Amino acid sequence: MSAELLYASMEKLCKLHKSLYELAVNKTDIIKTGDMDALNQLLKDEQSHIAAIDRMEKERQKAAKALAPHIDQPTVTDCMDRLSTAEQDKITDIANKLVQQVFHLKEQNNLNQQLIHNSLQFVNVSMNLLRPQPENINYGPPKKNKKSSEKSAQGMFNSKA
């Protein structure tokens, strides 16, 4: 019974991660076009997916705890000892799918992060070109003209005399 719950929760996690990956791919297109309204809506959708993933992860932890009650926070690997060979194969397959899905999601999020970083750099360069640069208003020694710098190089004492 608990093995079925563990498998079901992991399968739902896999589906949710796949859906989140599809949102990340859509985000790439939205970032490229620069549609801020669509990006805001997509971010809201991502937040709801993340909340659902968090709920499913808690269910997976509860199912794993039922299979391995002697461990505080059991992992899927900890539960494998208590499963039959067929159940182990089934759980291993879905776990591998989940790992692969998370890896693809991570790669897509890295791409999106780089695109956003490049967009922000472009905006900063454009802003710096449009606004005038203020003069240096820091305190410091006054600018010297060439004649005064020659005199100061000689100093007050003339050693040739």
Sequence and secondary structure as in RCSB ss.txt:
>XXXX:A:sequence
MSAELLYASMEKLCKLHKSLYELAVNKTDIIKTGDMDALNQLLKDEQSHIAAIDRMEKERQKAAKALAPHIDQPT
VTDCMDRLSTAEQDKITDIANKLVQQVFHLKEQNNLNQQLIHNSLQFVNVSMNLLRPQPENINYGPPKKNKKSSE
KSAQGMFNSKA
>XXXX:A:secstr
 HHHHHHHHHHHHHHHHHHHHHHHHHHHHHHHHT HHHHHHHHHHHHHHHHHHHHHHHHHHHHHHHH TTSSS  
HHHHGGGS HHHHHHHHHHHHHHHHHHHHHHHHHHHHHHHHHHHHHHHHHHHHHHS              HHHHH
HHHH SS TT 
